[in-house]
């Protein structure tokens, strides 16, 4: 670890000198690339320099304790300082280990979230609506913006399928752990005998991608336009503004009808299509990397049941980390950080093992 840190420190100092070179400054592309590298390394270099200073302070304090003629009061102070410095050193080592974990380049991206009702009929669709509201409220708490691009509802408050764009700094880094099958256990309103039913909904979290990240040939996409419809089949407008895209090679279909403008709907639909194609590429790569599939936390495997929402007991249980909390109401109101933080910590622990 320390060899890598020494290398980073040396590279940081080297780049800091390079960006002052007039020839480099004249080449804005190269200069900006170096500035970004320096910015990315700054936190860990700063932490490592702090660690090296603590090591020097420890050596100085130990040297002081070895001196003859040191009075008892100064000796007691030096021993206390030695203990504090040892504790600080241990904390810094842990922080440096975490800082060395490779960053996910997708973490800062916006999110395209898809919620689909699974087994359970109307009850599954109602649960899908609960999940959609939960993530909308979570985004509000974080100060992120949400755009509902497609909604297929049941007319009684349920959601068969919904696609939402969530825009905000670090949105993917927080929400990527939500991909998977979410299970609910509760008594449906239509259940006269009070029996608990189990239903499920699937959540997919995709990073929003740029055009350059996905090879998407417009000639491979069939574009259909139609009249947008709202709740209960009522017409939202009288023009063919809704857009349906079909990616012929893969069969992927994307619809968008939230905007009155056909052009805006088309742009958003292409954004969702690019994200889905990117996700397919990533999934194919993951299948080739057996080691990546072994990680339960943050695997993004949407075939696994990741969480259970038990209404009679008022609990939420995340099966990947074996964590249960007993505040279902606030969780469904978007207060999900406790479990998200635990998932993030578990993900880091797995990556540390690999390091």
C-alpha positions as a Markdown table, in Angstrom:
| # | Residue | x | y | z |
|---|---|---|---|---|
| 1 | Unk | 0.0 | 0.0 | 0.0 |
| 2 | Unk | 2.7 | 2.5 | 1.0 |
| 3 | Unk | 4.6 | 1.8 | -2.3 |
| 4 | Unk | 1.5 | 2.8 | -4.2 |
| 5 | Unk | 1.1 | 5.9 | -2.0 |
| 6 | Unk | 4.7 | 6.9 | -2.5 |
| 7 | Unk | 4.2 | 6.5 | -6.3 |
| 8 | Unk | 1.1 | 8.7 | -6.2 |
| 9 | Unk | 2.9 | 11.4 | -4.1 |
| 10 | Unk | 5.7 | 11.4 | -6.6 |
| 11 | Unk | 3.4 | 11.6 | -9.6 |
| 12 | Unk | 1.4 | 14.4 | -7.9 |
| 13 | Unk | 4.5 | 16.5 | -7.3 |
| 14 | Unk | 5.6 | 15.8 | -10.9 |
| 15 | Unk | 2.3 | 16.9 | -12.4 |
| 16 | Unk | 2.1 | 20.0 | -10.2 |
| 17 | Unk | 5.4 | 21.2 | -11.7 |
| 18 | Unk | 4.3 | 20.1 | -15.3 |
| 19 | Unk | 1.2 | 22.3 | -15.3 |
| 20 | Unk | 3.4 | 25.4 | -14.7 |
| 21 | Unk | 5.3 | 24.7 | -17.9 |
| 22 | Unk | 4.4 | 27.3 | -20.6 |
| 23 | Unk | 4.3 | 24.7 | -23.3 |
| 24 | Unk | 1.8 | 22.6 | -21.4 |
| 25 | Unk | -0.3 | 25.7 | -20.5 |
| 26 | Unk | -0.4 | 26.5 | -24.3 |
| 27 | Unk | -2.0 | 23.1 | -24.9 |
| 28 | Unk | -5.3 | 23.5 | -23.1 |
| 29 | Unk | -6.4 | 19.9 | -23.7 |
| 30 | Unk | -3.3 | 18.4 | -22.1 |
| 31 | Unk | -3.3 | 21.1 | -19.4 |
| 32 | Unk | -6.9 | 20.4 | -18.4 |
| 33 | Unk | -6.2 | 16.7 | -18.3 |
| 34 | Unk | -3.3 | 17.2 | -15.9 |
| 35 | Unk | -5.4 | 19.6 | -13.7 |
| 36 | Unk | -8.1 | 16.9 | -13.4 |
| 37 | Unk | -5.5 | 14.3 | -12.5 |
| 38 | Unk | -4.1 | 16.6 | -9.8 |
| 39 | Unk | -7.6 | 17.3 | -8.5 |
| 40 | Unk | -8.4 | 13.6 | -8.3 |
| 41 | Unk | -5.2 | 12.8 | -6.4 |
| 42 | Unk | -5.4 | 15.8 | -4.1 |
| 43 | Unk | -7.5 | 14.2 | -1.3 |
| 44 | Unk | -5.4 | 11.0 | -1.0 |
| 45 | Unk | -2.1 | 12.9 | -1.3 |
| 46 | Unk | -3.2 | 15.3 | 1.4 |
| 47 | Unk | -4.2 | 12.4 | 3.6 |
| 48 | Unk | -0.9 | 10.6 | 3.0 |
| 49 | Unk | 1.1 | 13.8 | 3.9 |
| 50 | Unk | -0.9 | 14.0 | 7.1 |
| 51 | Unk | 0.0 | 10.4 | 7.8 |
| 52 | Unk | 3.7 | 11.0 | 7.2 |
| 53 | Unk | 3.6 | 14.0 | 9.6 |
| 54 | Unk | 2.0 | 11.8 | 12.3 |
| 55 | Unk | 4.8 | 9.3 | 11.8 |
| 56 | Unk | 7.4 | 12.2 | 12.3 |
| 57 | Unk | 5.5 | 13.4 | 15.4 |
| 58 | Unk | 5.5 | 9.9 | 16.8 |
| 59 | Unk | 9.3 | 9.6 | 16.3 |
| 60 | Unk | 9.8 | 13.0 | 17.9 |
| 61 | Unk | 7.7 | 12.2 | 20.9 |
| 62 | Unk | 9.4 | 8.8 | 21.4 |
| 63 | Unk | 12.7 | 10.6 | 21.2 |
| 64 | Unk | 11.6 | 13.0 | 23.9 |
| 65 | Unk | 10.6 | 10.1 | 26.2 |
| 66 | Unk | 14.1 | 8.6 | 25.8 |
| 67 | Unk | 15.8 | 11.8 | 27.0 |
| 68 | Unk | 17.3 | 11.9 | 30.4 |
| 69 | Unk | 16.2 | 14.6 | 32.9 |
| 70 | Unk | 12.7 | 14.9 | 31.5 |
| 71 | Unk | 10.4 | 15.9 | 34.5 |
| 72 | Unk | 7.4 | 13.8 | 35.4 |
| 73 | Unk | 4.8 | 16.3 | 34.2 |
| 74 | Unk | 6.4 | 16.6 | 30.7 |
| 75 | Unk | 6.8 | 12.8 | 30.6 |
| 76 | Unk | 3.1 | 12.3 | 31.4 |
| 77 | Unk | 2.2 | 14.8 | 28.6 |
| 78 | Unk | 4.4 | 13.1 | 26.1 |
| 79 | Unk | 2.9 | 9.7 | 26.9 |
| 80 | Unk | -0.6 | 11.0 | 26.5 |
| 81 | Unk | 0.4 | 12.6 | 23.2 |
| 82 | Unk | 2.0 | 9.3 | 22.1 |
| 83 | Unk | -1.3 | 7.5 | 22.7 |
| 84 | Unk | -3.3 | 10.1 | 20.7 |
| 85 | Unk | -0.8 | 10.0 | 17.8 |
| 86 | Unk | -1.0 | 6.2 | 17.7 |
| 87 | Unk | -4.8 | 6.3 | 17.5 |
| 88 | Unk | -4.6 | 9.0 | 14.8 |
| 89 | Unk | -2.2 | 6.9 | 12.8 |
| 90 | Unk | -4.5 | 3.9 | 12.9 |
| 91 | Unk | -7.4 | 6.0 | 11.7 |
| 92 | Unk | -5.4 | 7.5 | 8.9 |
| 93 | Unk | -4.3 | 4.0 | 7.7 |
| 94 | Unk | -7.9 | 2.9 | 7.5 |
| 95 | Unk | -8.8 | 6.1 | 5.6 |
| 96 | Unk | -5.9 | 5.6 | 3.2 |
| 97 | Unk | -7.0 | 2.0 | 2.5 |
| 98 | Unk | -10.5 | 3.3 | 1.6 |
| 99 | Unk | -9.1 | 6.1 | -0.5 |
| 100 | Unk | -7.1 | 3.6 | -2.5 |
| 101 | Unk | -10.3 | 1.7 | -3.5 |
| 102 | Unk | -10.8 | 2.2 | -7.3 |
| 103 | Unk | -13.5 | 4.7 | -7.9 |
| 104 | Unk | -16.5 | 3.7 | -10.0 |
| 105 | Unk | -16.4 | 6.1 | -13.0 |
| 106 | Unk | -20.2 | 6.0 | -13.1 |
| 107 | Unk | -20.7 | 7.2 | -9.5 |
| 108 | Unk | -21.2 | 10.8 | -10.4 |
| 109 | Unk | -23.7 | 10.2 | -13.2 |
| 110 | Unk | -27.4 | 10.9 | -13.2 |
| 111 | Unk | -29.7 | 7.9 | -12.9 |
| 112 | Unk | -32.4 | 6.3 | -15.1 |
| 113 | Unk | -34.6 | 4.2 | -12.7 |
| 114 | Unk | -37.1 | 1.7 | -13.9 |
| 115 | Unk | -39.8 | 0.3 | -11.5 |
| 116 | Unk | -41.9 | -2.7 | -12.7 |
| 117 | Unk | -44.6 | -4.6 | -10.9 |
| 118 | Unk | -43.7 | -8.3 | -10.5 |
| 119 | Unk | -45.7 | -11.3 | -9.1 |
| 120 | Unk | -48.8 | -10.3 | -7.2 |
| 121 | Unk | -51.2 | -8.6 | -9.7 |
| 122 | Unk | -52.8 | -5.3 | -8.4 |
| 123 | Unk | -51.0 | -5.6 | -5.1 |
| 124 | Unk | -47.6 | -5.8 | -6.9 |
| 125 | Unk | -48.6 | -2.7 | -8.9 |
| 126 | Unk | -49.6 | -0.8 | -5.7 |
| 127 | Unk | -46.2 | -1.7 | -4.2 |
| 128 | Unk | -44.5 | -0.5 | -7.4 |
| 129 | Unk | -46.2 | 2.9 | -6.8 |
| 130 | Unk | -44.9 | 2.8 | -3.2 |
| 131 | Unk | -41.4 | 2.3 | -4.4 |
| 132 | Unk | -41.7 | 5.0 | -7.0 |
| 133 | Unk | -42.9 | 7.5 | -4.3 |
| 134 | Unk | -40.1 | 6.3 | -2.0 |
| 135 | Unk | -37.3 | 7.1 | -4.5 |
| 136 | Unk | -39.0 | 10.4 | -5.5 |
| 137 | Unk | -39.0 | 11.4 | -1.8 |
| 138 | Unk | -35.4 | 10.3 | -1.4 |
| 139 | Unk | -34.4 | 12.4 | -4.4 |
| 140 | Unk | -36.2 | 15.4 | -2.8 |
| 141 | Unk | -34.3 | 14.9 | 0.5 |
| 142 | Unk | -31.1 | 14.9 | -1.5 |
| 143 | Unk | -32.0 | 18.0 | -3.5 |
| 144 | Unk | -32.0 | 16.0 | -6.8 |
| 145 | Unk | -34.4 | 16.6 | -9.7 |
| 146 | Unk | -36.7 | 13.9 | -11.0 |
| 147 | Unk | -38.4 | 13.5 | -14.3 |
| 148 | Unk | -41.0 | 10.8 | -14.9 |
| 149 | Unk | -40.6 | 9.9 | -18.5 |
| 150 | Unk | -43.0 | 7.0 | -18.8 |
| 151 | Unk | -45.8 | 5.7 | -16.6 |
| 152 | Unk | -48.1 | 2.7 | -17.2 |
| 153 | Unk | -50.5 | 2.8 | -14.3 |
| 154 | Unk | -53.5 | 0.6 | -13.2 |
| 155 | Unk | -56.0 | 3.4 | -12.8 |
| 156 | Unk | -56.4 | 2.6 | -9.0 |
| 157 | Unk | -53.1 | 4.0 | -7.9 |
| 158 | Unk | -50.8 | 1.2 | -8.9 |
| 159 | Unk | -47.8 | 1.3 | -11.2 |
| 160 | Unk | -47.2 | -1.5 | -13.7 |
| 161 | Unk | -44.1 | 0.1 | -15.1 |
| 162 | Unk | -42.5 | 3.5 | -14.7 |
| 163 | Unk | -39.3 | 5.1 | -15.9 |
| 164 | Unk | -37.8 | 8.1 | -14.0 |
| 165 | Unk | -34.7 | 10.2 | -14.6 |
| 166 | Unk | -33.0 | 11.4 | -11.4 |
| 167 | Unk | -30.5 | 14.2 | -11.8 |
| 168 | Unk | -28.0 | 15.1 | -9.0 |
| 169 | Unk | -24.4 | 14.9 | -7.9 |
| 170 | Unk | -23.6 | 11.3 | -6.9 |
| 171 | Unk | -27.1 | 10.0 | -7.7 |
| 172 | Unk | -25.7 | 6.7 | -9.1 |
| 173 | Unk | -23.3 | 6.2 | -6.3 |
| 174 | Unk | -26.2 | 6.1 | -3.8 |
| 175 | Unk | -28.9 | 4.4 | -5.9 |
| 176 | Unk | -26.9 | 1.7 | -7.6 |
| 177 | Unk | -27.5 | -0.6 | -4.7 |
| 178 | Unk | -31.3 | -0.5 | -5.3 |
| 179 | Unk | -31.2 | -2.7 | -8.4 |
| 180 | Unk | -33.0 | -6.0 | -7.7 |
| 181 | Unk | -36.2 | -7.6 | -6.7 |
| 182 | Unk | -38.0 | -5.9 | -3.8 |
| 183 | Unk | -40.6 | -8.1 | -1.9 |
| 184 | Unk | -43.5 | -6.9 | 0.1 |
| 185 | Unk | -45.5 | -8.8 | 2.7 |
| 186 | Unk | -48.8 | -7.2 | 3.8 |
| 187 | Unk | -52.6 | -7.6 | 3.9 |
| 188 | Unk | -54.1 | -6.2 | 0.7 |
| 189 | Unk | -57.1 | -3.9 | 1.1 |
| 190 | Unk | -59.1 | -6.4 | -1.0 |
| 191 | Unk | -58.3 | -9.2 | 1.4 |
| 192 | Unk | -61.4 | -9.8 | 3.6 |
| 193 | Unk | -59.9 | -12.5 | 5.8 |
| 194 | Unk | -56.8 | -10.6 | 6.8 |
| 195 | Unk | -54.3 | -12.9 | 5.2 |
| 196 | Unk | -50.8 | -11.7 | 4.5 |
| 197 | Unk | -49.9 | -11.7 | 0.8 |
| 198 | Unk | -46.4 | -11.6 | -0.7 |
| 199 | Unk | -45.8 | -9.6 | -3.8 |
| 200 | Unk | -42.8 | -8.2 | -5.6 |
| 201 | Unk | -41.5 | -5.4 | -7.8 |
| 202 | Unk | -38.3 | -5.1 | -9.7 |
| 203 | Unk | -36.1 | -2.0 | -9.7 |
| 204 | Unk | -33.4 | -1.3 | -12.3 |
| 205 | Unk | -30.9 | 1.5 | -11.8 |
| 206 | Unk | -29.0 | 2.6 | -14.9 |
| 207 | Unk | -26.4 | 5.3 | -15.2 |
| 208 | Unk | -27.3 | 8.0 | -17.7 |
| 209 | Unk | -24.7 | 7.8 | -20.5 |
| 210 | Unk | -23.3 | 10.1 | -23.1 |
| 211 | Unk | -23.5 | 9.6 | -26.8 |
| 212 | Unk | -19.8 | 8.7 | -27.0 |
| 213 | Unk | -20.2 | 5.9 | -24.5 |
| 214 | Unk | -22.6 | 3.8 | -26.6 |
| 215 | Unk | -22.4 | 2.8 | -30.2 |
| 216 | Unk | -26.0 | 3.5 | -31.3 |
| 217 | Unk | -26.7 | 3.6 | -35.0 |
| 218 | Unk | -29.9 | 5.7 | -35.6 |
| 219 | Unk | -30.6 | 3.5 | -38.6 |
| 220 | Unk | -31.1 | 0.6 | -36.1 |
| 221 | Unk | -33.9 | 2.4 | -34.4 |
| 222 | Unk | -37.5 | 2.5 | -35.5 |
| 223 | Unk | -39.3 | 5.6 | -34.3 |
| 224 | Unk | -43.1 | 5.5 | -33.9 |
| 225 | Unk | -45.2 | 8.5 | -32.7 |
| 226 | Unk | -48.7 | 8.4 | -31.2 |
| 227 | Unk | -51.1 | 10.4 | -29.1 |
| 228 | Unk | -50.2 | 10.6 | -25.4 |
| 229 | Unk | -52.7 | 9.3 | -22.9 |
| 230 | Unk | -53.1 | 10.0 | -19.2 |
| 231 | Unk | -54.8 | 8.4 | -16.2 |
| 232 | Unk | -57.9 | 6.4 | -17.1 |
| 233 | Unk | -57.2 | 6.7 | -20.8 |
| 234 | Unk | -58.0 | 10.4 | -21.0 |
| 235 | Unk | -56.2 | 12.3 | -23.7 |
| 236 | Unk | -53.5 | 14.6 | -22.5 |
| 237 | Unk | -53.1 | 16.4 | -25.8 |
| 238 | Unk | -54.4 | 16.3 | -29.3 |
| 239 | Unk | -51.1 | 15.9 | -31.2 |
| 240 | Unk | -48.9 | 12.8 | -31.8 |
| 241 | Unk | -46.3 | 13.9 | -29.2 |
| 242 | Unk | -45.6 | 10.5 | -27.5 |
| 243 | Unk | -42.6 | 8.6 | -28.9 |
| 244 | Unk | -41.8 | 4.9 | -29.0 |
| 245 | Unk | -38.3 | 3.7 | -30.0 |
| 246 | Unk | -37.6 | 0.1 | -31.0 |
| 247 | Unk | -33.9 | -0.9 | -31.2 |
| 248 | Unk | -34.2 | -3.5 | -34.0 |
| 249 | Unk | -30.9 | -5.5 | -33.2 |
| 250 | Unk | -31.8 | -6.1 | -29.6 |
| 251 | Unk | -35.6 | -5.7 | -29.5 |
| 252 | Unk | -35.4 | -3.1 | -26.8 |
| 253 | Unk | -38.4 | -0.8 | -26.7 |
| 254 | Unk | -38.5 | 2.6 | -25.0 |
| 255 | Unk | -41.5 | 5.0 | -24.7 |
| 256 | Unk | -41.7 | 8.6 | -23.5 |
| 257 | Unk | -44.8 | 10.7 | -23.3 |
| 258 | Unk | -44.3 | 13.2 | -20.4 |
| 259 | Unk | -43.5 | 16.2 | -22.6 |
| 260 | Unk | -45.9 | 18.0 | -24.9 |
| 261 | Unk | -43.1 | 18.3 | -27.5 |
| 262 | Unk | -42.4 | 15.3 | -29.7 |
| 263 | Unk | -38.8 | 16.4 | -30.1 |
| 264 | Unk | -38.3 | 16.5 | -26.3 |
| 265 | Unk | -39.9 | 13.1 | -25.8 |
| 266 | Unk | -37.7 | 11.7 | -28.6 |
| 267 | Unk | -34.5 | 13.1 | -26.9 |
| 268 | Unk | -35.5 | 11.6 | -23.6 |
| 269 | Unk | -36.4 | 8.3 | -25.1 |
| 270 | Unk | -33.0 | 8.1 | -26.9 |
| 271 | Unk | -31.3 | 8.9 | -23.5 |
| 272 | Unk | -33.1 | 5.9 | -21.9 |
| 273 | Unk | -32.3 | 3.7 | -24.8 |
| 274 | Unk | -28.6 | 4.5 | -24.6 |
| 275 | Unk | -28.6 | 3.8 | -20.9 |
| 276 | Unk | -30.3 | 0.4 | -21.5 |
| 277 | Unk | -27.8 | -0.5 | -24.3 |
| 278 | Unk | -24.9 | 0.5 | -22.0 |
| 279 | Unk | -26.3 | -1.6 | -19.2 |
| 280 | Unk | -26.6 | -4.6 | -21.6 |
| 281 | Unk | -22.9 | -4.1 | -22.5 |
| 282 | Unk | -22.0 | -3.9 | -18.9 |
| 283 | Unk | -23.9 | -7.0 | -18.0 |
| 284 | Unk | -22.2 | -9.0 | -20.8 |
| 285 | Unk | -18.8 | -7.8 | -19.4 |
| 286 | Unk | -19.8 | -8.9 | -15.9 |
| 287 | Unk | -20.8 | -12.3 | -17.1 |
| 288 | Unk | -17.2 | -12.7 | -18.4 |
| 289 | Unk | -15.8 | -11.7 | -15.0 |
| 290 | Unk | -16.8 | -14.5 | -12.6 |
| 291 | Unk | -15.1 | -12.7 | -9.7 |
| 292 | Unk | -17.4 | -9.7 | -10.0 |
| 293 | Unk | -20.5 | -11.9 | -9.8 |
| 294 | Unk | -19.4 | -13.3 | -6.4 |
| 295 | Unk | -19.9 | -9.9 | -4.7 |
| 296 | Unk | -23.4 | -9.8 | -3.3 |
| 297 | Unk | -23.3 | -6.1 | -2.3 |
| 298 | Unk | -23.5 | -3.8 | -5.2 |
| 299 | Unk | -23.6 | -6.5 | -7.8 |
| 300 | Unk | -26.6 | -4.9 | -9.6 |
| 301 | Unk | -28.0 | -8.4 | -10.3 |
| 302 | Unk | -31.7 | -7.7 | -10.8 |
| 303 | Unk | -32.5 | -11.4 | -10.6 |
| 304 | Unk | -31.8 | -11.6 | -6.9 |
| 305 | Unk | -34.2 | -10.7 | -4.1 |
| 306 | Unk | -32.5 | -7.9 | -2.3 |
| 307 | Unk | -35.0 | -6.6 | 0.2 |
| 308 | Unk | -38.3 | -7.4 | 2.1 |
| 309 | Unk | -40.8 | -4.9 | 3.3 |
| 310 | Unk | -42.9 | -6.5 | 6.0 |
| 311 | Unk | -45.9 | -4.3 | 7.0 |
| 312 | Unk | -47.3 | -6.4 | 9.9 |
| 313 | Unk | -44.0 | -6.2 | 11.7 |
| 314 | Unk | -43.1 | -2.7 | 10.4 |
| 315 | Unk | -39.7 | -3.8 | 9.3 |
| 316 | Unk | -37.4 | -3.6 | 6.3 |
| 317 | Unk | -34.8 | -6.3 | 5.8 |
| 318 | Unk | -31.9 | -6.1 | 3.3 |
| 319 | Unk | -30.8 | -9.7 | 2.6 |
| 320 | Unk | -27.4 | -8.8 | 1.1 |
| 321 | Unk | -26.0 | -7.5 | 4.3 |
| 322 | Unk | -28.4 | -9.2 | 6.8 |
| 323 | Unk | -29.6 | -5.8 | 8.1 |
| 324 | Unk | -33.1 | -5.2 | 9.5 |
| 325 | Unk | -34.6 | -1.9 | 10.7 |
| 326 | Unk | -38.0 | -1.3 | 12.3 |
| 327 | Unk | -39.2 | 1.9 | 10.8 |
| 328 | Unk | -41.0 | 1.0 | 7.6 |
| 329 | Unk | -43.1 | 4.1 | 7.4 |
| 330 | Unk | -40.2 | 6.6 | 7.4 |
| 331 | Unk | -38.2 | 4.3 | 5.1 |
| 332 | Unk | -41.0 | 4.3 | 2.5 |
| 333 | Unk | -41.1 | 8.1 | 2.9 |
| 334 | Unk | -37.6 | 8.2 | 1.5 |
| 335 | Unk | -35.5 | 8.0 | 4.6 |
| 336 | Unk | -33.4 | 5.1 | 3.2 |
| 337 | Unk | -29.8 | 6.4 | 4.0 |
| 338 | Unk | -29.2 | 4.0 | 6.9 |
| 339 | Unk | -29.4 | 1.0 | 4.7 |
| 340 | Unk | -27.7 | 2.7 | 1.7 |
| 341 | Unk | -24.8 | 3.7 | 4.0 |
| 342 | Unk | -24.5 | 0.1 | 5.2 |
| 343 | Unk | -24.5 | -1.2 | 1.7 |
| 344 | Unk | -21.8 | 1.3 | 0.7 |
| 345 | Unk | -19.7 | 0.3 | 3.6 |
| 346 | Unk | -20.2 | -3.4 | 2.8 |
| 347 | Unk | -19.2 | -2.7 | -0.8 |
| 348 | Unk | -16.0 | -1.0 | 0.3 |
| 349 | Unk | -15.2 | -3.9 | 2.6 |
| 350 | Unk | -15.5 | -6.3 | -0.3 |
| 351 | Unk | -13.2 | -4.2 | -2.5 |
| 352 | Unk | -10.7 | -3.8 | 0.3 |
| 353 | Unk | -10.4 | -7.6 | 0.5 |
| 354 | Unk | -9.6 | -7.7 | -3.2 |
| 355 | Unk | -7.0 | -5.0 | -2.7 |
